Structures are given as C-alpha cells and as structure tokens.
Amino acid sequence: MKILYFAWVRERIGREAEEIELPGDVRTVGDLAAFLATRGEGYAHAFENPKVVRAALDRTHARPDTPLGTAREIAFFPPMTGG
C-alpha cells in the first residue's frame, strides 16, 4: 500500500511517502496508524495522539474504523483549518 504523509506528520516521520506490505492484522485506518507508530521514534511521535491525525483512503476522508479494503493509497495529515 502506498502511504503519503503531509505537513507535520511528514516532518516527524522524515519522509513524504512510502510503500509497505501490511501485516494481516492491519485491517482498518486505526490499525494502520497503530502499526506505523511501532516503526520507530519519528513514527511514534507522529502518531502519539491519533485523534489529531486525519486520513484519506484513495483521496476520500476516512475514520479510524474505516476498513482498508482494496484501497491503493492512504494519506495521513493534520486537521485542516480554513478561513
């Protein structure tokens, strides 16, 4: 699965994208965030408060309980503000 990181999520992890093979027990957006948090200090820092990290599956906003299904791409980013 291709994973994209934006804004401070990207800065904390130190990369803007990567492709990884997901373990079989990673089935939802929340599972993936929890799995990524175990991959090192930068990942742990980026996902230390999963409630503030947003996600999009194939460019559609997704909640933590959203199944990954056959998605090809997931993006993680901080909440957005607008004016």
Steps between C-alpha positions, in 0.01 A plus 500: 500500500624849421503729803527877470588737784426873508599805708630425851426127460753496212749709699487270802535182294763646269350388171213602277399156374578131513360168387471221752357152522238500774488228765184288487362642824500857364145536372388856578639852481544493879682166484739647244570809710571279803727276291690798359553636853711191575740560209735740678531820696383735224193289429422473872523877531277557194230263626531564874153656503304319229193718562673796334624316190257486209501245220374462145463170316533541126443876551182461705500597868494194724436438868721274714245217478489513118613168348803526272338254261651525153622858535820574312602815684460652843601847607557622855485870582421740784157663535451781253382848576362747259381853487 
